[in-house]
């Protein structure tokens, strides 16, 4: 099958955003059986055309959604016809492509609610899709309530992780990695994600302050944010006496080593998370996970079994209590971590995601 996967205009592929990570990891597995082309934006240092692991990359002028849309439409007009087009997270782009190519099945893969506000133009765009994939049941249910006419088109395609790369480190390797990051002995807590208000870093810093009254610990924050907001967080940590390292953006190709040198992973999201890919990566890496009980995170973590869910996630106290449990009970930490790794192996592998998508493709493309 000749498949074209069109990425959003925001970041290039391969890239470090969760959508871009998803596109690349699915495409490289589909390419073992199909002819796959990824269309994404141009970026400094990346060629306009390339082939990696049998996937063809086409990078087009962007800058604004409208300019990128024009670039995509021009490319599709000139390219060899595809049998299926997948567009990730951009319903308006899907509508433009489908209107220009009505005879080609077009699938919309949604990763969040961000680009599907309850507006009539979005409803009209979704009506043009031949199918809509959501990365969790939680997102599927919210989309069905917001756009009832789309319900019959919706399928759930969970995401995954590279389970060979995201894996527990042996003690000697963990010690080496901790030395590489300059970490002294002691309990190390990790946060990975965008440093923006909805991700809950202030709650985590306050939870660390509570934890430190009983168990000395250090916090690692991997992810970028706007400088004024990051400065406010650093000021909060200093005021509360919390030892924290703001590491900034770390390339996704290197992030697994950071998971491997931590002792616990916290995901304190304050708003709906459609999936929560970082939780799967942490579980696969053998880290006990403590996360907010919202959205698709509840489909990943079975609280008390392969991690912990915090219902009162706007309150730092329950996060602190769970961290203390993990940090002061190595046997419990090891049990939770082992079960998390086992469940990641059983349920969250990119090959499984690619196979589910392939089944959906075959329903859309006559054989």
ZAMARGU-4260 file (C-alpha; in steps of 0.2 Angstrom, whole numbers, plus 5000, padded with zeros to 4 digits):
<rodrens>
0) 5000/5000/5000 | 5006/5018/4996 | 5003/5028/5012 | 5006/5046/5015 | 5007/5052/5033
5) 5006/5071/5035 | 5013/5078/5051 | 5007/5095/5059 | 5016/5111/5053 | 5023/5114/5070
10) 5038/5103/5071 | 5049/5092/5059 | 5049/5073/5059 | 5059/5065/5066 | 5057/5076/5081
15) 5054/5077/5100 | 5036/5081/5101 | 5024/5067/5106 | 5015/5068/5089 | 5031/5068/5079
20) 5038/5053/5090 | 5022/5044/5086 | 5022/5047/5067 | 5040/5041/5065 | 5039/5026/5076
25) 5023/5020/5067 | 5030/5024/5050 | 5046/5015/5052 | 5036/4999/5056 | 5023/5001/5043
30) 5038/5003/5030 | 5043/4985/5033 | 5027/4980/5022 | 5021/4996/5014 | 5028/5011/5004
35) 5027/5025/5017 | 5030/5044/5014 | 5030/5056/5029 | 5027/5074/5025 | 5032/5087/5037
40) 5039/5105/5039 | 5056/5110/5033 | 5069/5113/5047 | 5087/5119/5048 | 5099/5105/5046
45) 5087/5093/5039 | 5086/5089/5020 | 5070/5093/5010 | 5070/5075/5004 | 5077/5059/5013
50) 5075/5041/5015 | 5078/5033/5033 | 5073/5015/5037 | 5064/5013/5020 | 5053/5028/5025
55) 5053/5043/5012 | 5054/5060/5020 | 5047/5076/5011 | 5049/5092/5020 | 5039/5107/5014
60) 5039/5126/5017 | 5029/5130/5033 | 5029/5145/5045 | 5010/5146/5046 | 4996/5133/5045
65) 4990/5141/5029 | 5007/5141/5021 | 5010/5123/5026 | 4993/5119/5019 | 4997/5126/5002
70) 5013/5117/5002 | 5005/5100/5006 | 4992/5103/4993 | 5005/5107/4980 | 5015/5092/4984
75) 5000/5080/4983 | 4995/5087/4966 | 5013/5083/4959 | 5016/5067/4968 | 5012/5049/4963
80) 4995/5046/4969 | 4993/5038/4986 | 4981/5024/4991 | 4978/5032/5009 | 4982/5048/5017
85) 4984/5050/5036 | 4984/5067/5044 | 4989/5069/5062 | 4980/5082/5074 | 4974/5094/5060
90) 4956/5093/5055 | 4956/5109/5045 | 4971/5102/5035 | 4962/5086/5033 | 4947/5095/5026
95) 4957/5104/5013 | 4966/5088/5007 | 4950/5078/5006 | 4941/5092/4996 | 4956/5092/4984
100) 4957/5072/4983 | 4939/5066/4986 | 4943/5049/4979 | 4957/5045/4991 | 4953/5038/5009
105) 4959/5051/5022 | 4961/5046/5040 | 4963/5059/5054 | 4973/5053/5069 | 4969/5064/5084
110) 4981/5064/5099 | 4972/5077/5110 | 4957/5089/5110 | 4968/5105/5107 | 4964/5106/5088
115) 4946/5100/5089 | 4937/5114/5098 | 4918/5113/5098 | 4916/5123/5082 | 4905/5121/5067
120) 4920/5122/5055 | 4928/5108/5065 | 4912/5097/5064 | 4912/5100/5045 | 4930/5095/5044
125) 4927/5079/5054 | 4912/5075/5043 | 4924/5074/5028 | 4936/5061/5036 | 4934/5043/5031
130) 4939/5038/5048 | 4945/5046/5064 | 4958/5037/5076 | 4960/5042/5094 | 4974/5037/5105
135) 4963/5032/5120 | 4945/5028/5125 | 4945/5044/5135 | 4948/5054/5120 | 4936/5044/5110
140) 4922/5047/5122 | 4925/5066/5123 | 4926/5067/5104 | 4909/5057/5103 | 4901/5069/5116
145) 4908/5085/5107 | 4904/5079/5089 | 4890/5065/5090 | 4890/5063/5071 | 4908/5057/5071
150) 4905/5042/5084 | 4903/5029/5070 | 4920/5034/5062 | 4930/5033/5078 | 4943/5020/5082
155) 4955/5019/5097 | 4973/5016/5093 | 4984/5016/5109 | 5002/5023/5107 | 5018/5013/5113
160) 5036/5014/5117 | 5052/5008/5110 | 5054/4994/5123 | 5072/4989/5118 | 5077/5007/5121
165) 5066/5011/5136 | 5071/4997/5147 | 5078/4996/5165 | 5096/4999/5168 | 5107/4987/5177
170) 5114/4994/5194 | 5132/4997/5186 | 5124/5006/5171 | 5112/5016/5182 | 5127/5022/5193
175) 5137/5027/5177 | 5122/5037/5171 | 5119/5045/5187 | 5137/5051/5187 | 5135/5057/5169
180) 5121/5068/5175 | 5130/5073/5191 | 5118/5065/5203 | 5124/5062/5221 | 5117/5047/5230
185) 5099/5048/5236 | 5081/5047/5230 | 5079/5055/5213 | 5062/5060/5206 | 5059/5063/5187
190) 5047/5074/5177 | 5047/5074/5158 | 5036/5085/5148 | 5033/5103/5143 | 5035/5115/5157
195) 5018/5124/5155 | 5005/5127/5169 | 4994/5113/5164 | 5007/5100/5167 | 5008/5103/5186
200) 5026/5107/5190 | 5022/5119/5204 | 5011/5105/5212 | 5026/5093/5211 | 5038/5106/5218
205) 5027/5108/5233 | 5025/5089/5235 | 5044/5088/5235 | 5045/5101/5249 | 5033/5090/5259
210) 5043/5074/5255 | 5060/5082/5260 | 5053/5083/5278 | 5054/5064/5279 | 5066/5059/5265
215) 5079/5069/5256 | 5076/5069/5238 | 5081/5078/5221 | 5070/5083/5207 | 5075/5082/5189
220) 5064/5092/5176 | 5067/5088/5158 | 5057/5099/5146 | 5057/5116/5139 | 5046/5131/5144
225) 5045/5150/5142 | 5059/5158/5152 | 5048/5169/5163 | 5038/5154/5169 | 5053/5143/5172
230) 5061/5157/5182 | 5045/5158/5193 | 5047/5139/5196 | 5065/5141/5200 | 5060/5154/5213
235) 5047/5143/5220 | 5059/5129/5222 | 5072/5140/5230 | 5060/5147/5242 | 5054/5130/5248
240) 5072/5123/5248 | 5069/5110/5235 | 5084/5103/5226 | 5079/5103/5207 | 5088/5103/5191
245) 5080/5111/5176 | 5088/5101/5161 | 5078/5110/5147 | 5074/5100/5131 | 5083/5083/5129
250) 5082/5075/5112 | 5070/5060/5113 | 5084/5049/5106 | 5093/5052/5122 | 5079/5054/5135
255) 5079/5035/5139 | 5095/5037/5149 | 5087/5050/5160 | 5073/5038/5164 | 5086/5025/5168
260) 5095/5035/5181 | 5079/5040/5191 | 5070/5031/5205 | 5053/5037/5203 | 5042/5046/5189
265) 5029/5059/5192 | 5016/5065/5180 | 5006/5078/5189 | 4995/5084/5175 | 4982/5097/5180
270) 4971/5095/5164 | 4964/5081/5153 | 4978/5070/5146 | 4972/5060/5131 | 4986/5047/5133
275) 5001/5052/5142 | 5016/5043/5133 | 5029/5048/5146 | 5020/5036/5158 | 5022/5022/5146
280) 5041/5026/5143 | 5044/5027/5162 | 5035/5010/5165 | 5045/5002/5152 | 5061/5009/5160
285) 5057/5001/5176 | 5052/5016/5186 | 5037/5017/5198 | 5025/5029/5191 | 5014/5041/5201
290) 5002/5051/5190 | 4986/5061/5190 | 4970/5051/5188 | 4963/5059/5173 | 4960/5055/5154
295) 4969/5041/5146 | 4982/5040/5160 | 4969/5029/5169 | 4970/5017/5154 | 4988/5015/5157
300) 4990/5014/5176 | 4981/5002/5187 | 4983/5011/5204 | 4992/5000/5217 | 4997/4987/5204
305) 5008/4994/5191 | 5009/5012/5197 | 4998/5025/5207 | 4985/5037/5202 | 4982/5052/5212
310) 4963/5058/5212 | 4966/5074/5221 | 4980/5080/5209 | 4979/5098/5213 | 4985/5094/5230
315) 5003/5091/5233 | 5000/5080/5248 | 4995/5064/5240 | 5009/5065/5228 | 5021/5067/5243
320) 5013/5053/5252 | 5015/5041/5237 | 5033/5046/5234 | 5037/5043/5252 | 5030/5026/5251
325) 5040/5022/5236 | 5056/5030/5242 | 5056/5022/5259 | 5050/5004/5254 | 5062/4997/5241
330) 5053/4980/5240 | 5037/4990/5235 | 5046/5000/5223 | 5053/4985/5214 | 5036/4976/5214
335) 5028/4991/5206 | 5042/4994/5194 | 5042/4976/5188 | 5024/4975/5185 | 5025/4992/5175
340) 5038/4985/5164 | 5028/4969/5161 | 5012/4978/5157 | 5022/4989/5145 | 5029/4974/5136
345) 5012/4966/5135 | 5001/4981/5130 | 5012/4996/5124 | 5024/4992/5109 | 5024/5003/5093
350) 5022/4987/5083 | 5005/4984/5091 | 5000/5002/5087 | 5006/5000/5069 | 4996/4984/5067
355) 4980/4992/5073 | 4982/5006/5061 | 4986/4994/5047 | 4969/4985/5050 | 4960/5002/5050
360) 4969/5006/5033 | 4963/4989/5026 | 4945/4994/5030 | 4947/5010/5021 | 4956/5004/5005
365) 4948/4991/4994 | 4960/4976/4991
</rodrens>
